[in-house]
Amino acid sequence: MASAAFTKVLFSHKSLVRTGGLPPEDRCSPAPGETVVRLQVADFQLEDGEAVLVTGGIPQLGNWQPDQMCRLTETHTPFWEAELRVPYSCFPFTYKYAIQTAEGLVLEVGEPRLACLPASASVGAPTVMVRHDGYFRRDRHWRGAGVAVPVFSLRSQHSVGVGEFLDLIPLVDLADKSGMRLIQVLPVNDTCVYGTWYDSYPYSTLSVHALHPQYLALRDLLAEEGQELPHDLAAELHKARRELDKPAVDYEATMTFKSAFVKKVYDRYGQGTLTSQAFADWFAENAHWLRPYAAFCFLRDIFQTAEHWRWGALSSGSDEVVDRLTRPGGEFYPRMQLTYYTQFHLHRQLLRASQYAAAKRVVLKGDLPIGVDKRSVDTWRAPQLFRMDKSTGAPPDAFSPTGQNWGFPTYDWAAMSADGFAWWRSRLAHLAQYFTAYRIDHVLGFFRIWEVPGDCVTGLLGYFRPSRPLTKSELEQRGVWDTERLVKPLITEAMLKQAFGERWEVVAATYMLEDGPGKYKLRPAYASECAIAAIPVRPDSPAWLAREVEETRAGLMRLRQNVVLLADPEDPEAFHPRFGLMSTSSYASLPAPWRATLRHMHDDYFYRRQEDVWRTSAMSKLPALQAATDMLVCGEDLGFVPACVPPVMKELGLLGLRIQRMATERDKEFNNPAAYPYLTVASPSCHDVTPLRAWFESDPERAERFYYHQLGGCGPPPPACGPNVVRAVLQQHINCQSMLTIFPIQDLMALSSEYAAQRPSREEVINDPTVAKHYWRFRIHTPLEALLADSDWLATIAEMLVLGERASPLVLMAMSLGGLAIMDGVAGAPGGGVAGPMAGAGGGVPVAGLVGAELGGGVAAMPPPAAYLPHYTAPQEGQGGAGGGAGGGGYVPGGAGAGSGPAAPDANGRAPPPMAPQSPVPVQ
């Protein structure tokens, strides 16, 4: 994290130092009987004016006296160095680093560091010892908070029908004002594949470089040239803004208007932009993807489909085809220029928002989709990088019992690695123009992908790639010899009667062939999921007939999926167990010894057999992605998580995701935020699940269990998820040890009863993964300008973050709340620290709304949680509660890493004085 662009934004207020090393006057030369010890330590959280010092048990380090510490020199932010001459007789010696702040000295936590001469050192010979001491040991790592919201969901007084890139600017102000240091968005790439609302799906990218035209702020098209829209266009824009200002995004109407309006502006003023030096410079840097993208969009519109394999002689996205279509002065060049013009303005607007965020020390976090659409520029230009006859998906889980089929082609990783992952490096470098952190969508896909045959519509008949399949000889050795029986759908007369009732004979005659006495098989025309799903319903069919056809499809689909093994498409001697094969009637009809063997092999395949394969797979890809840019990398590691994933994520320093309702332990219903490790992102919900209010209110029995077990409530649980419940849940996440806690904007707005009353919770859902073609159209119902003006709501967020030590108390001071006694309790200020709402043996529910109480030396005495959560009872010791025990939320002296017991004396018999870690020592 220390070298990431993420960190550079967070601490951009501090001036950088780049001296390249210690100045000559600070260097030492060794003499006989001495060693020059070069100390080096780093800290990226220093404020301007702060410095690093070192103290220790030898005279050169002041003999642990605070007024005789040695000051280090900042050589290359965030690294500090010092050299000192130490006689051999002083070894070994102990030492610690300290930070000089405006209030005093803050000593690092933990046991003293120990310096020893190497056993190979020749006594009396001058030597140089370099101590690379890593990072200054603070009492806790940096933790921050952020807000997650798709760009299309934003609403401002200026946006037209959908959130726009320039709407990120007031969102940055909102985050900064409330103490949040990060904004997370969904993918912003062009998804215009179908020309309908299907394109609202932000993960189905048409191009991994091009930005989506819906995010263009039309009002700003002439601003860079210092002009304003003429009166007629301004009036047209104002009218459209009113008409498209709907509760949710009207994707098709918005895109129709924006496309036509951009062309009108381009026709009048476009040439001025295209002949500018700024455009020429940008075009030169981006032509490698921009020209193919423009050509693809032109052909998509001409052929009325993005299925490039249907474009005849133009199906190959060769350089020759691209050059012919995009040749300056050619027949189609004006169309290309309009595409260039649109993308240029999208780039400028997103870059402007990104630079504004960085200036405000707010991180913009992007999203990297796991796949690309089959009908994309990338598959047209480089089909060799993709397995076009396969689809990406996910295995069945509690949310989707038949798995998921996303329709994206899987990657040919061997082909991608042949050129050093050039496609990925280009994609990530482009993303890094705008973002300093990014989320890898479905990071599990870099360990193994759930590959689904191209003739499937569900994900049930998929298998993992790469994997170690079952072999025919392996099965035979265990007594399972009839693999042909196991890969064929088992269909019997009894099954048909059960599935279709009195219609079974008609269904059998229409869709099946006899396959022995009382047995059937699907006709070749209906032998795949795609063929079954395509069984037509006549437009004029009565409701009963349409329902009957739908029931027939569902019944045939279940029969097609009634298999035990899946034949490997590339090796006739290899097989994959169907996920959950034990639930099939085909399995139930097998002999008991076969069932026992297949159950064991199924569990071994999914839970044990592949671990080394998947670890090797991930380590061959993820480091290359990390090395492509200096962005902070987070991985969405939800779902069916192999055992090898957490160790690899930790080894690579990738942040994982924790959603409270998606338990990572099999025997748990909910996650306990207090148990989250540091390298995680904690969130109460995300775009793929319902927001907190809707989730809590959709299942009263589950809400009751959550209320008792997670929030420590007693008595009847509240019937609705009001601000008090929301506040309790959010404070749990704020208090946890995760590096980042990120809240969907719907959950933050639920802190206000006014905002909650304005909209039913069910209307706040962004995505429903159980719906194959979901309309992504959620928009916040309150303009950003109104949220920015709501000082009470912003103060509520800020004080929760301050109490959980994810924001500085200066945030509240900036709001001019006055009388903030909490300033006296900041870690490092005289009188102690902010005793977190969760401090104490039993944990419990965090408390907010306490800023301003006259509590003397820190927020230590707090009203009971009942102040905002009725019927609360504190969990018993060891129960864990909402954020309990070791999780904490605030600073506790002697906490994380502080060590225990007296420190061992050094070679001179001196032990360090009992300084409280992080407690300031007055500067002499």
Secondary structure, 3 states (H helix, E strand, C coil): CCCCHHHHHHCCCCCCCECCCCCHHHCCCCCCCEEEEEEEEECCCCCCCCEEEEEECCHHHHHHCHHHCEECEEEECCEEEEEEEEEHHHCCEEEEEEEECCCCEEECCCCCEEECCCCCCCCCCCEEEEEEEEECCCCCCCCEEEEECCHHHCCCCCCCCCCCHHHHHHHHHHHHHHCCCEEECCCCECCCCCCCHHHHCCCCCCCCCCECHHHCCHHHCCHHHCCCCCHHHHHHHHHHHHHCCCCECCHHHHHHHHHHHHHHHHHHHHHHHHCCHHHHHHHHHHHHHHHHHHHHHHHHHHHCCCCHHHCHHHCCCCHHHHHHHHCCCCCCHHHHHHHHHHHHHHHHHHHHHHHHHHHCCCEEEEEECCCCCCCCHHHHHCHHHEECCEEEEECCCCCCCCCEECCCCEECHHHHHHCCCHHHHHHHHHHCCCCCEEEECCHHHHCCEEEEECCCCCCCCCEEECCCCEEHHHHHHCCCCCHHHHHCCCEEHHHHHHHHHHHHHHHHHHHEEECCCCEEEECHHHCCHHHHHCCCCCCCCCHHHHHHHHHHHHHHHHHHCCCCEEECCCCCCEEEECCCHHHCHHHHCCCHHHHHHHHHHHHHHHHCCCHHHHHHHHHCCHHHHHHHCCCEEEECCCCCCCCCHHHHHHHHCCEEEEECCCCCCCCCCCCCHHHCCCCEEEECCCCCCCCHHHHHHHCHHHHHHHHHHCCCECCCCCCCCCHHHHHHHHHHHHHCCCCEEEEEHHHHHCCCHHHHHCCCHHHHCCCCCCCCCCCCCECCCCCHHHHHHCHHHHHHHHHHHHHCCCCCCHHHHHCCCCCCHHHHHCCCECCECCCCCCCCCCCCCCCCCCCCCCCCCCCCCCCCHHHCCCCECCCCCCCCCCCCCCCCCCCCCCCCCCCCCCCCCCCCCCCCCCCCCCCCECCC
